[in-house]
Amino acid sequence: MLKQAMLARPLKKRYVQCTACEHWCAVAPGEAGRCGVRRNYDGSLYLVVYGKAAAVNVDPVEKKPLNHFLPKSPVFSIGTVGCNLHCYWCQNWEISQFRDFDPEQDYIGQDLMPEEIVEQCKQRHIPLVAFTYNEPTVFFEYAYDTAKLAHEAGIRTIFVSSGFETLEALNTIQPYLDAINVDLKAFRDETYRHYTGARLEVVKRNIRHLVQETGIWVEVTTLLIPNLNDSDAEIREAAEFLASVSPDLPWHVTAFMPHYKMKDRPPTPAETLLRAWRMGKEAGLRYVYTGNIWGHSLLEGTSDTVCPKCNTRLIRRAGYHVETLWETPGVCPNCGEKIPGVWQ
């Protein structure tokens, strides 16, 4: 289904500029933006994947990953084809990099309108909807309409994002978005430009904006890739930046597995995650979590939530098995410290 874009402005000669992400694509008539799914038809920009879900699953919220947002809750997760980035290590490249298609002829996902998503959540008692698997900003109108209906039904919403949106996009979705996990893919602009097509400063700006100027709950994930973004200097600089935004900003440091265009590198060793976890703590971040490696003795306790004041364990995690150890959500039972997050 075609849906006229909310985030666009006309240019000369029937070109139209997409204002959803920081590529600011000037799209010629009959052409698409870099994402492949926002296309110019006769001088107007349309989303061509509206109501077309290429991936649908019910996940634990910890898989997004979000550790300080309604622990143990199921989340209805959807994504479409297309993406505004071209990450060499993308785990969902079959849908995210599918850009050259005929929306009238090719299969691009199952029919799933916003009303149907919300109704399924209500019937199945699922309290959350996540826009994930590919970048939600490229299917902004689909996500926006779904999030608005979800809020009307008392269902909360999540973005899993590269953080390369425009401020206009973030401010437009803000009233209907409850949480976001932003990928901080590296802390070198040259890495961003070469391996993803994005720019570091935009992602840094958006993280700071989301944390300091919106009411959206924010967590950040960095996938640590051997010999790409895992040096002591780069990890330390990323941690110091996040701590300068807020020491209460949860940071997930996760393990890479060889995939897509990056099969020439080994998986991330547990030692790297432990090193990053320690550096995050040393930089002043109170909540650092390891992920994608579980059961390794080196990482015992590094995916748990611990009170920063008295070191009492508050949430124990083993993979996606989660055990809350407090009586009052968000409050340390030992010292009364309030733990930032959305707990109920």
Residue, then its C-alpha position, 0 to 999 in steps of 0.5 A: m500500500l502507498k502512503q503519502a509521506m509525512l516527512a517531505r518537502p517539494l523541490k524544483k522540477r517535481y523533485v521532492q526531499c525526504t526529511a525523515c533521515e539525515h541523508w536528506c535525499a532529493v528524490a527525482p520523479g520515479e526514483a527512490g531515496r537511499c532506503g528504497v522504500r520512500r519513492n517519488y510518484d509524480g512529484s509527491l513522496y510516498l512510503v511504498v511498504y505501508g502495512k507490509a510487515a517483512a518480519v513479525n515476531v513476539d520477543p522478550v523486551e530484553k532482546k531489543p535490548l532494553n534492560h530498564f524498560l518493563p523487564k520480562s515483558p513480551v513485545f510485538s516486533i515488526g519490520t519492513v524491507g529497506c534501510n537507510l544504512h548499509c552496515y557490512w555486518c547487518q544480521n537482517w540484510e535479507i530484508s534491510q538491503f532489499r531495495d530494488f523491487d516493484p511494490e505492485q508485483d514483488y512480495i515485500g511482506q505480509d499485510l498487517m495494518p496498524e489496526e491489526i497490530v494493535e488488535q493482536c496485542k490486545q487479544r494476546h495481552i502484549p503490552l509493547v510494540a517494537f519497530t525493529y529488524n530494519e531502521p524504523t525511520v524509513f517506514f516512519e508513517y507506518a510506525y507513526d500511525t501504529a504507535k498513535l493507535a497503540h497509545e490510544a489502547g494503552i500499549r507502549t512503543i519502542f524504536v530499535s534505531s541506528g540513530f540517524e533520524t532527523l530531529e524533525a522525525l524524532n520530535t514528530i514521533q516523540p508523543y507516541l514513543d516510549a523507549i528507544n535503543v540506539d546503535l552506537k556502531a563505532f566512535r570513529d567517523e571514518t568507520y561510520r562513513h565507510y561501513t554504514g553510510a552514516r555519520l557519527e556526529v548525527v548519532k551523537r547529537n540524537i543520543r544527547h537530544l533523546v536523553q536530555e530533551t525528550g521523555i523517551w527512555v533511552e538505552v544504547t548498544t555497541l556491537l564490538i567488532p574485532n579490529l574495527n571498533d574494539s581498541d581501548a582508545e575507541i571504547r574509552e572515548a565512547a564510554e566517556f561520551l555516553a557518561s557525559v550525556s548521562p551516567d544513568l544511560p544504560w550501555h549494552v556492549t555486545a558480541f559480533m558474529p561473522h555475517y553478511k559482508m563481514k565474514d572475514r573477522p572472528p567472533t568477539p571474545a568474552e575478554t573484549l566484552l569484559r574489557a569494555w564493561r570495565m571501561g564503561k564503569e570506569a568512565g562513570l556509567r552506572y549501568v553497563y551490560t554485556g550481551n550475545i555471549w552467555g554462560h561464560s565464566l568471565l562475564e558472570g554478573t555483567s548482564d545483571t542490574v546492580c545497585p550503584k550505591c550498595n552493589t546489591r543485585l537487583i535483576r539477574r539475567a541468564g540469556y533472556h531468562v530474567e529474575t527480578l530480586w526487588e519487592t518494589p520495582g525500581v527501588c533497591p531493597n537494601c539501601g532505597e536507591k532509586i534505579p532509573g528506568v520504566w519499571q511498571 
